[in-house]
Amino acid sequence: MAVPPAQLARRTVLKAAGALALCACDPLRRARAEPGVVLNDVHSQLNATRVARVQAVRTSGELQHAIRSASRAGQAVSVAGGRHSMGGQQFGVDTLNLDLRPLAGVLSLDRERGRMRVEAGICWPELLQACLRLQPGAERPWTVRQKQTGADALTLGGALAANAHGRGLRFPPIVSDVESFELVDARGELLNCSRSQNPELFRLAIGGWGLFGVVATVELRLVPRTRVERLVELREVDGLIEAFDERVAQGCLYGDFQFEVDERSSGFLQRGVFACYRPAEARADLEPSEPGLTGQDWVELIVLAHQDKSAAFERYAAHYLATNGQLYWSDTHQLGVYPAGYHEVVDARTRSGVPATEMITELYVPRAELPGFLRAAARWLRESQAALIYGTVRLIEKDEETFLPWARERFACTVMNLHVEHTSAGLEQSQRAFRGLIDLALERGGSYYLAYHRWATREQVLAAHPALPEFLERKRRHDPEELFQSEWYRHHQRLLGA
């Protein structure tokens, strides 16, 4: 049977991109000289990728037109928002890269049902501001339940693509906060997806890493905005899960455990700042505080974490302990400071002479396994001489709705940010460290998050994400010409022999 010209062209691009991608994801090689635009992720700076061109999208109609035009031309498409993902999900060599950030309108707010329709390129601060702006004088305005923490210039569409989560103590990932969304598929058709309409696409596209189409609009389920009180203590990891359970029984909605990161200390990954947030409506006469550290405070703390980790932890702990009992809003306390390019300041102040950034990994284990996992992780990080800069423990409820769930159980989530030197030796050391951490999670019936790197082995990928082969098959079924591509997709195709 003859292959359509557009499909043949796209398959040729996919095959050729295999070799190109090895260059594109290697920060030690210079970008090629042919025309195009080199894009990179914001945080790790380890995904320099030359795309054919970037097209900003402002309306759903523009999005449909761009996808139909690319399909007729045999041009593969990648999709980007805030560009924070570190696994290559938002870029593809020689693809048309659609920038969704201008697609950021607020469409409607149902004040009776607590439902809000927005365009997928909207970032979290603008979304929170819109919630308040559209409810003047409301005693208990509607707002979002959760967002990713650590950075704010992330799009809602990106959160759906990664099935993101925050620091909620009793929440599944963000799929549980989505009522419906509109998806532009590989034909350029605008499809409404919900639990009752196109339910398979609903399950595939949330947590689908942009491979099944482009989310154009989202209808979110909101919750009432509440005052929350921060409860802070220093504690050990032994008994931590029981402490989380106790806070949940007290009604706490959010919380995490920021552990000590100095490998020379006996408290390494064993001692930390335990902070939870419980509703405090009885204290409605008090105005909540502005959350968090300033941008300059944050940079100073990160610089110190590269120079004197124990001092950085003590400073951080002192700051948090001083805020015990303070009130915050349930939504804005989830916002965080993230100065883009902060590592340039770190490099200058530490005078290392070696370009470097941090890279995140997120590891999951059954909650009862957390203390043993952290003890084993501490031993492994010392042995591998990995430089842990900061990390945290959170909880996640089981995801029973998406096709490729990363939250397969009620896991404890451990987030680790490792310092990675951009040299051959530095990358090799970091790859080994990350793989070792994944092994420790898998040994305990756990998993890891696919968003942050592509360094897991084939065996690790299949053990952690057994549905991935069928996921890739469903992708080809819904997108037979493989219009939507990325370096993440191409990598996993090669890795699994798909």
MIPAGU-683009 format. One record per residue (C-alpha): x, y, z; residue in one letter. Coordinates in steps of 0.25 Angstrom, whole numbers, padded with zeros to 4 digits, always signed. Example, Ala and Ser with C-alpha at 12.3 -4.5 7.8 and 13.67 -1.06 7.14 Angstrom:
<pts>
+0049-0018+0031A+0055-0004+0029S
</pts>
This chain:
<pts>
+0000+0000+0000M+0006+0014-0004A+0010+0023+0007V+0004+0037+0006P+0015+0047+0003P+0013+0055+0016A+0014+0042+0024Q+0026+0038+0017L+0033+0051+0019A+0029+0051+0034R+0035+0037+0035R+0048+0041+0029T+0049+0053+0038V+0046+0043+0050L+0057+0034+0046K+0067+0044+0042A+0064+0051+0056A+0070+0039+0063G+0084+0043+0060A+0081+0058+0061L+0075+0057+0075A+0087+0051+0080L+0094+0064+0077C+0082+0073+0081A+0082+0067+0095C+0097+0068+0097D+0100+0081+0103P+0115+0079+0100L+0113+0080+0085R+0110+0093+0077R+0097+0095+0070A+0098+0092+0055R+0099+0103+0045A+0087+0101+0037E+0075+0110+0038P+0066+0109+0050G+0064+0113+0065V+0071+0107+0076V+0062+0105+0089L+0066+0100+0102N+0059+0097+0115D+0059+0108+0126V+0064+0100+0138H+0075+0089+0134S+0079+0096+0121Q+0082+0081+0116L+0072+0081+0104N+0078+0090+0094A+0069+0086+0081T+0069+0092+0068R+0055+0093+0063V+0051+0098+0049A+0044+0110+0054R+0035+0115+0065V+0021+0120+0063Q+0013+0127+0074A-0002+0123+0075V-0012+0133+0080R-0025+0127+0077T-0031+0113+0075S-0033+0116+0061G-0019+0120+0059E-0015+0107+0066L-0024+0098+0056Q-0019+0106+0044H-0004+0103+0048A-0006+0088+0051I-0014+0086+0037R-0003+0094+0030S+0008+0086+0036A+0001+0073+0033S+0000+0077+0018R+0014+0080+0018A+0019+0067+0025G+0025+0076+0036Q+0025+0070+0050A+0020+0078+0061V+0025+0080+0076S+0018+0088+0086V+0024+0097+0097A+0018+0106+0108G+0027+0110+0120G+0039+0102+0115R+0042+0096+0129H+0041+0081+0126S+0055+0075+0126M+0052+0062+0118G+0051+0068+0104G+0036+0067+0104Q+0034+0081+0098Q+0044+0081+0087F+0047+0073+0075G+0059+0074+0064V+0053+0080+0051D+0039+0081+0057T+0030+0093+0056L+0030+0098+0070N+0017+0104+0075L+0018+0114+0086D+0005+0114+0094L+0008+0125+0104R+0000+0136+0096P-0012+0126+0096L-0016+0131+0110A-0030+0137+0110G-0040+0135+0122V-0053+0130+0115L-0063+0129+0126S-0066+0126+0141L-0078+0119+0146D-0079+0125+0160R-0090+0115+0164E-0083+0102+0161R-0069+0107+0163G-0064+0104+0148R-0055+0113+0140M-0051+0112+0125R-0038+0118+0121V-0028+0116+0109E-0017+0106+0111A-0006+0116+0110G-0009+0124+0123I+0001+0123+0134C-0002+0121+0149W-0001+0136+0154P-0010+0141+0143E-0020+0130+0146L-0021+0133+0161L-0022+0148+0158Q-0034+0145+0148A-0041+0137+0159C-0041+0149+0168L-0044+0159+0158R-0056+0152+0153L-0062+0151+0167Q-0062+0165+0173P-0067+0165+0187G-0069+0150+0189A-0067+0145+0203E-0062+0132+0198R-0057+0133+0184P-0054+0121+0176W-0040+0118+0173T-0030+0106+0168V-0028+0095+0178R-0013+0092+0174Q-0002+0096+0165K+0013+0092+0163Q+0022+0098+0173T+0036+0104+0171G+0032+0112+0159A+0020+0120+0154D+0023+0123+0139A+0017+0110+0135L+0005+0108+0126T-0008+0101+0130L-0007+0093+0117G+0007+0088+0121G+0001+0084+0135A-0009+0075+0128L+0002+0069+0119A+0010+0065+0131A-0002+0062+0140N+0005+0071+0150A+0003+0072+0165H+0006+0081+0176G+0008+0079+0191R-0006+0075+0194G-0007+0064+0205L-0020+0058+0200R-0021+0061+0185F-0018+0052+0173P-0011+0059+0161P-0017+0070+0154I-0026+0061+0145V-0036+0061+0157S-0037+0076+0156D-0041+0076+0141V-0055+0076+0137E-0052+0076+0122S-0043+0082+0111F-0043+0085+0096E-0032+0077+0088L-0027+0080+0074V-0024+0067+0068D-0015+0062+0057A-0026+0066+0047R-0027+0080+0052G-0041+0077+0058E-0045+0083+0071L-0050+0072+0080L-0057+0073+0094N-0051+0063+0103C-0057+0059+0117S-0060+0047+0125R-0073+0045+0116S-0068+0051+0102Q-0056+0045+0096N-0053+0039+0109P-0041+0031+0103E-0034+0044+0098L-0037+0050+0112F-0029+0039+0119R-0018+0039+0108L-0016+0054+0107A-0015+0057+0122I-0001+0052+0125G+0001+0050+0110G+0013+0059+0108W+0007+0066+0097G+0006+0054+0087L-0009+0053+0085F-0011+0067+0081G-0011+0081+0086V-0020+0085+0098V-0026+0099+0094A-0036+0101+0106T-0038+0095+0119V-0050+0095+0129E-0045+0094+0143L-0052+0090+0155R-0049+0101+0166L-0050+0101+0181V-0054+0112+0191P-0042+0120+0195R-0038+0119+0210T-0029+0124+0220R-0019+0114+0224V-0009+0114+0236E+0005+0109+0235R+0009+0099+0245L+0024+0097+0245V+0034+0087+0253E+0047+0081+0251L+0047+0066+0252R+0053+0053+0247E+0049+0044+0235V+0045+0033+0245D+0031+0034+0248G+0029+0045+0237L+0017+0037+0230I+0010+0036+0243E+0012+0051+0245A+0006+0054+0232F-0005+0045+0235D-0007+0052+0248E-0007+0066+0241R-0017+0060+0231V-0026+0056+0242A-0025+0070+0248Q-0031+0075+0234G-0018+0080+0228C-0019+0082+0213L-0004+0084+0209Y+0009+0080+0214G+0023+0076+0211D+0036+0072+0218F+0049+0079+0213Q+0061+0070+0217F+0075+0074+0220E+0084+0073+0208V+0099+0073+0214D+0104+0059+0212E+0114+0061+0223R+0103+0063+0233S+0097+0051+0241S+0084+0058+0238G+0086+0056+0222F+0072+0053+0217L+0068+0049+0231Q+0065+0062+0238R+0056+0073+0232G+0046+0085+0233V+0032+0079+0233F+0022+0089+0229A+0007+0087+0228C-0005+0096+0225Y-0019+0095+0232R-0031+0103+0230P-0032+0115+0239A-0046+0121+0236E-0048+0124+0250A-0037+0134+0249R-0044+0142+0238A-0041+0155+0244D-0026+0154+0242L-0021+0157+0228E-0012+0146+0222P+0003+0149+0220S+0010+0150+0207E+0016+0136+0205P+0031+0132+0204G+0045+0138+0202L+0048+0149+0192T+0055+0147+0179G+0068+0152+0185Q+0066+0144+0198D+0064+0131+0189W+0077+0134+0181V+0085+0136+0193E+0080+0123+0199L+0083+0115+0187I+0097+0121+0186V+0099+0117+0200L+0094+0103+0197A+0105+0102+0187H+0116+0107+0197Q+0111+0103+0211D+0099+0093+0211K+0098+0092+0226S+0098+0107+0228A+0087+0108+0216A+0078+0098+0224F+0079+0105+0237E+0076+0118+0230R+0064+0112+0223Y+0059+0105+0236A+0060+0118+0244A+0052+0125+0234H+0041+0115+0234Y+0041+0113+0249L+0039+0128+0250A+0026+0127+0242T+0019+0116+0250N+0005+0120+0252G+0005+0131+0241Q-0007+0131+0232L-0007+0130+0217Y-0017+0128+0206W-0019+0114+0201S-0016+0118+0186D-0005+0128+0187T+0003+0121+0197H+0006+0111+0186Q+0013+0122+0178L+0028+0122+0178G+0040+0130+0174V+0048+0126+0162Y+0059+0135+0156P+0061+0130+0142A+0076+0129+0140G+0079+0128+0155Y+0091+0119+0152H+0099+0129+0146E+0099+0136+0159V+0103+0123+0166V+0114+0121+0156D+0120+0135+0158A+0119+0134+0173R+0125+0120+0174T+0136+0123+0164R+0135+0108+0160S+0140+0111+0145G+0131+0100+0141V+0117+0102+0135P+0106+0095+0142A+0092+0095+0146T+0082+0087+0154E+0074+0075+0149M+0062+0070+0157I+0057+0055+0159T+0045+0051+0166E+0044+0037+0172L+0032+0030+0178Y+0031+0019+0188V+0020+0013+0196P+0018+0022+0208R+0023+0011+0218A+0036+0009+0210E+0040+0024+0211L+0049+0024+0223P+0057+0012+0217G+0057+0018+0204F+0063+0031+0209L+0074+0024+0217R+0078+0016+0205A+0077+0029+0196A+0087+0036+0206A+0097+0024+0205R+0096+0024+0190W+0097+0039+0188L+0110+0039+0197R+0116+0027+0189E+0113+0033+0176S+0118+0047+0180Q+0105+0054+0175A+0103+0068+0180A+0089+0070+0185L+0085+0084+0186I+0071+0083+0191Y+0060+0073+0193G+0046+0070+0198T+0036+0060+0202V+0021+0061+0198R+0009+0052+0198L+0001+0048+0186I-0012+0040+0185E-0014+0029+0174K-0018+0034+0160D-0029+0024+0155E-0032+0033+0142E-0021+0034+0133T-0015+0024+0123F-0001+0026+0127L-0002+0028+0142P+0011+0032+0150W+0003+0032+0163A+0000+0017+0162R-0002+0016+0177E-0003+0025+0189R+0012+0029+0189F+0021+0037+0196A+0028+0046+0186C+0043+0050+0188T+0048+0062+0180V+0063+0063+0178M+0070+0074+0171N+0085+0070+0168L+0096+0079+0163H+0100+0075+0149V+0113+0080+0143E+0112+0082+0128H+0125+0073+0125T+0126+0059+0120S+0130+0054+0133A+0119+0062+0140G+0108+0057+0132L+0113+0043+0133E+0113+0044+0148Q+0099+0050+0149S+0093+0039+0140Q+0099+0029+0149R+0094+0036+0161A+0080+0037+0155F+0079+0023+0151R+0084+0018+0164G+0072+0026+0171L+0062+0020+0162I+0067+0006+0165D+0065+0009+0180L+0051+0013+0177A+0048+0001+0168L+0053-0009+0179E+0043-0004+0188R+0031-0005+0178G+0032+0010+0174G+0034+0018+0162S+0039+0031+0156Y+0034+0043+0148Y+0036+0044+0133L+0037+0059+0133A+0051+0062+0137Y+0062+0054+0129H+0063+0043+0119R+0074+0035+0127W+0066+0023+0132A+0070+0010+0125T+0060+0002+0117R+0058-0008+0128E+0055+0004+0138Q+0045+0010+0129V+0037-0003+0127L+0038-0006+0142A+0033+0008+0146A+0023+0010+0134H+0018-0003+0129P+0007+0003+0121A+0017+0011+0113L+0018+0002+0101P+0003+0001+0100E+0003+0017+0101F+0012+0018+0089L+0003+0009+0081E-0009+0017+0085R-0002+0030+0081K+0001+0024+0067R-0014+0019+0066R-0019+0034+0069H-0007+0040+0061D-0004+0030+0050P+0005+0040+0042E+0012+0044+0055E+0010+0059+0054L+0012+0062+0069F+0027+0058+0072Q+0037+0062+0082S+0051+0058+0087E+0045+0051+0098W+0036+0043+0089Y+0047+0039+0079R+0056+0035+0091H+0046+0025+0096H+0042+0020+0083Q+0057+0016+0081R+0058+0011+0095L+0046+0002+0094L+0048-0002+0080G+0035+0003+0076A
</pts>
